[in-house]
Amino acid sequence: MNKTIYNFSAGPAVLPQCVLGQAQEALVDWQGSGMSILSVSHRSDAFLEVVAKSKQDLTELLQLPDNYHILFLQGGATAQFSMVPMNLLAENQCAAYVNSGYWAQKAISEARRYAHVTEIDIAKFATLDADWFNDHSVDYIHCTPNETIEGLTLPAYPDMPDNIPLVGDFSSIILSEPIDVSKFGLIYAGAQKNLGPAGITLVIVRDDLIKPALAGTPAMYNYQNHIAKESLYNTPPTFAWYVVGLMLSWLKQQGGTVKIQQHNHEKAKLLYDYLDASSFYRNAIEPDYRSKMNVVFNLPSKALEKEFIEQSAQAGLLNLAGHRSIDGIRASLYNAMPISGVQTLVAFMQQFERNHVN
Ligand SMILES: *Cc1c(COP(=O)(O)O)cnc(C)c1O
């Protein structure tokens, strides 16, 4: 008896069944070589093909302009909280960070070790104008387009002056919709939400921003080293990279970012429409700021939320507990979550509401 399981984990997150099947095969015998993908040299021709294909597919999916480098690194998005300031700061060492929530604050506290940080309120970000840029001399502006924990998204970006690059932590939103990469100087994302397994991080950086890092920067934290060696400065996480490659092929098969965005919007709309029609569940975030990837909501009491999490898990709807810092409920609807998962969740929510409202 196999009941259907839907995993709403915020990360590491669900991967498509067909990707898992291919990864499983490659674990034992990759491409009929008799070797496991785990045991293949990162310098072998076969693996270098994985590397080249992943970059080519990403370039295609993101319609990446040719003045950007693609890097696959380790250390997660968290390592980028340090690498970004260590590599992008100039002499005056000032940066501005949009304080949008939990992950933005993590990035801010790390940046403070290297730079004077100006914080920008999320509501003011989209309307930054020439006056603001004249008044603030900053080396870059950092934003978090999707706050994974609070379920918040940035609805718009300001028109940046040419000399101030915009940096984005896209960990929980990368490839879930088209991105105009040309608006950004640097984009980074841990893979484990929309892109593959944990252990590998995507960094996309514009050519002209690459310069010597701050004095004392460790070699592994220096973009110049990784660019010079095309992300093979040391042994990369080969298996994670391989699975990201499978995921990129899958995304192309789904019709690319435009099609994926339609699918993701449909899923999020289904859930938000239900939340808005209900007086039992609530999400207080303004519609423009609601994340399509991480939908958070509350029930009338903590006790009901606990019961909801227990009963949903028994029904095969897994990992719906909100982040430990804010509790509540969170359903992560990344690329690999099928619409049937959201339909099943909404049906469960209706039944749960009926059982608890007289
Ligand atoms: C998950 C997440 C992180 C942390 O990523 P790690 O890969 O665990 O370092 C940072 N930023 C955002 C927006 C995230 O969703």
The ligand as a Gaussian input file, in Angstrom:
#p B3LYP/6-31G(d) Opt

LIG

0 1
 C       18.042000      28.674000       2.474000
 C       18.475000      30.073000       2.287000
 C       19.759000      30.502000       2.653000
 C       20.758000      29.606000       3.337000
 O       21.297000      28.732000       2.420000
 P       22.484000      27.716000       2.803000
 O       22.694000      27.047000       1.483000
 O       21.958000      26.820000       3.874000
 O       23.650000      28.502000       3.247000
 C       20.093000      31.822000       2.399000
 N       19.235000      32.657000       1.803000
 C       17.989000      32.279000       1.447000
 C       17.069000      33.259000       0.812000
 C       17.578000      30.974000       1.669000
 O       16.340000      30.584000       1.316000

